[in-house]
């Protein structure tokens, strides 16, 4: 758990490679594996019972060691069937907890969590604690973000629905097959 529950999968157990060109296949495999995990594993946070269930999946490759510490490259599949371009902060925390539990990452040891496109977050475990009956870590993660846009939201004072409205589920998004086996989001 790093803010959400993750299935952490060794990519070497599949025929996938950690390559951006494999993005569609990574997502398809990830979603299938995630559904199988969700059908069999039902984690619940020991103190915050509203936090439960596996929602994301991390594909991992073997760790590397360098002058900057342990590096873990990954691909994160988030619902509904998307590949995270970022190194994933909650995923980095979950991965540090996993590695610490396996005695592969010590408290204070530098950790670099890199994404499928090479961006990275630097982290470390600052200490250990307990959450309910479980051993836990106190992770620290830092990284950079880039502004990709600005938005201005206004509310017309004469609008009879200034907080919005909802009409059933008429704006839900469904998946339909697209060209060459791809999938396209279609609003119905």
C-alpha positions, 0 to 999 in steps of 0.5 A: 500500500502506498496510498492505494493498493497495488499488484506488483508484477515481475515483467519477466514472468510475461512476454512483455518488455518495458518499452513505450512501444509496447504500451497497448500490450502492457495495458491489456496484460495489466488489466487482465492481471488486475482483474484476476488479482481483484477476484482473489485478493481483497486487501483492506487498510487496517485503520481506514476501512474505506481504503480497500481493493487493488486499483493499480498494477506495477510491472517491474524489471530487475533492480539495478544498483548505481552511485545514486542507490537502488533503481527500479524501473516500472510501468504502472497500469491505472484504471480504467486501462491507462499507462501512467507516464509518470514514475508514480508517487504512490507506486514508488511508496508501495515499491519501497515498502515491498523492497524493504519487506524483502530486505532489498531496501534499507532505511535511508538508502537512496531509491530511484523509481523510474517510469516507462519513459525514463522520468524519475522520482527520488525516494527513501524510507525515513523510518519504520512504524506500525499500521494496525498489526502490520509493519510499515515504512515512512517513505519520502518521495520527491520529483518534478512536474511540468505545467501542461496547461491553465484553466479558468472556470467561471460561474454565470450568476444567472446559471440555475445550476451553478454546481452542475447537474446529473441526469442518471448515467447518461454521460458514462464512457464505454469501451468499443473495439476500434481499428486493428484491435485497438480500443476507443473511448466513446461517450454514449 
